[in-house]
């Protein structure tokens, strides 16, 4: 998640988005804010069809990492994997840059996804859940043979360095610091093999998947969290909500997902037994991202929406902090 101070500045004006969009063909007057999380996303229309402009400040995402992300997506598309595509600008670039007093913003336009989003609260069919798992396994099979053209995407080691840099600014977060050392030691002890490790999506949850009922397939969006990690971590990240829920329906969904995954790729019981530790990595990473996002965000001039959002993030941080204490028991 981006820093709240950056989000506050971004929501104050569409100027950055408007300046970036000048580089792409578009219908005048159609630009609208869509959402903000790790990046800003705006929707706009071109010849009546909706497209999406994603942009971020350089301190949140480097040009090299965006190039690596788009290269992976194009590789997947070239191997018949269904995901959205970046759209070239009028200058035939996939990435355009706008300089501001805050720094450079990098913008990318993506094609619209085909299909509809499935709500996790819906009564999903077993066949849909199995296809969800099968789709992730297909991505992992392709990842095993992927050779990047540019600098590699970041890895779990880079993520641990990020987590440490955040915790260094919060020396009183004793439980999180202890959790960091536990998870770091554990990850460094794991074996790496072509069949179990590669470039993963890291956010393969239903809100990033669009379901095509006609073909019973998913189209994938949002690769900006992708990193080199164990494939089992990607399964855990996709199933986080289910793994944290002990209801019978959640267990059934996990079983259906794994069944679908195993129909396309091996997932042995040893990897499944590691799910709880990979879940702890996810929580620690989320904790660090939330802490970083809230730094320098207290101000008497904050709008009401930012104060409300900050309150929600604080409650989430407290919730994760409690899980660290429970892990120590």
Secondary structure, DSSP 8 states (H G I E B T S, - for coil): ---HHHHHHHHT-SHHHHHHHTTS---TT--EEEEESSSEEEEEEETTEEEEEEEEETTTS-HHHHHHHHHHHHHHHHTT--B--B---TTS-S-EEEEETTEEEEEEEE---SSB---TTS---HHHHHHHHHHHHHHHHHHTT---SSS---BHHHHHHHHHHHHHT-TT-HHHHHHHHHHHHHHHHS---TTTEEEE-S--SGGGEEEETTTTEEEE---TT-EEEEHHHHHHHHTHHHHT--SHHHHHHHHHHHHHHHTTS---HHHHHTHHHHHHHHHHHHHHHHHHHHTT---TT--HHHHHHHHHHHHHHHHHHHHHHHHH-
